[in-house]
Amino acid sequence: VNFLKLKPQGEILDSHVTIGTDWCSDVGIYEFAMGATGKKVTGRYSFVYVFEGGEWKINHHHSSILPEGIVAAEPISEKEVRGLFNLWNDALATKDPKKVAERYSQAGVLLPTVSDVPRTDYPGIVDYFTNFLKLEPQGEIES
């Protein structure tokens, strides 16, 4: 309610859209101009939409204020994104669960292949890979 009292008007500054079957996502940076105060607030956002009951609905929404002076990443190509998989795969090859876990962000979530327990922190991710690496996995992207 307090946010709405500021009379926000949002504008997307940077957007990255992904489209799937009956879902899509939009992540990026947006800015709100507060009509009541004139202040501007820049933030990160993510929306995941699902097609439900004949219309698009928000399934997930995240927003957080962008810290001042943050260094934004340079644009990344699809080839470079695929190369990030190779960094993860190379970490698997070390057979060191900590090396693999270091590939995940501080707020990373792992929904593992051979476990039904989500891993939501560094110790949990290390624990999963301690056992998974005993299977000597090797990954490959086929498309």
C-alpha positions, 0 to 999 in steps of 0.5 A, spaced: 500 500 500 505 504 501 508 503 494 502 505 491 501 511 495 508 513 491 504 513 485 509 509 481 510 509 473 515 503 471 519 503 465 523 497 462 530 499 461 533 492 459 529 485 458 531 478 456 525 474 454 524 466 454 518 463 451 516 456 452 510 451 451 505 454 455 510 459 459 514 465 458 519 469 462 521 476 462 528 478 466 531 485 466 532 491 469 526 496 470 526 503 473 520 506 477 519 514 477 515 516 483 509 521 481 508 523 489 516 524 490 519 525 483 524 520 486 527 514 481 528 507 483 532 502 479 531 495 480 532 488 477 526 484 476 523 477 473 517 474 471 515 467 469 508 467 466 504 461 465 498 460 460 492 458 465 484 458 464 485 461 457 490 467 459 497 469 461 498 469 469 504 471 473 507 464 476 513 468 479 515 475 480 521 477 483 523 485 484 529 488 488 532 495 488 539 495 484 544 497 489 548 504 487 554 503 483 553 496 481 557 493 475 553 490 470 555 484 466 557 486 459 552 482 454 553 475 453 552 471 446 548 464 446 555 461 444 558 464 451 552 462 455 553 454 452 560 455 454 558 456 461 556 449 461 563 447 459 565 450 466 560 446 470 562 440 466 569 441 467 568 442 475 565 435 475 571 432 471 575 435 477 571 430 482 571 435 487 564 437 490 567 444 492 569 446 485 562 444 482 558 448 488 563 454 486 559 454 480 553 456 483 551 463 485 550 465 493 543 464 492 543 458 487 538 453 487 539 446 485 534 441 483 538 435 482 538 429 477 538 423 482 535 426 488 528 429 490 531 434 495 532 441 493 539 444 495 538 451 496 545 453 500 552 452 499 553 446 504 547 442 501 550 443 494 556 440 496 553 434 499 549 433 493 555 433 489 559 429 494 555 423 492 553 424 485 561 425 483 562 418 485 557 416 479 563 419 474 558 423 470 559 427 464 555 432 461 554 434 453 549 439 450 546 436 444 543 441 440 
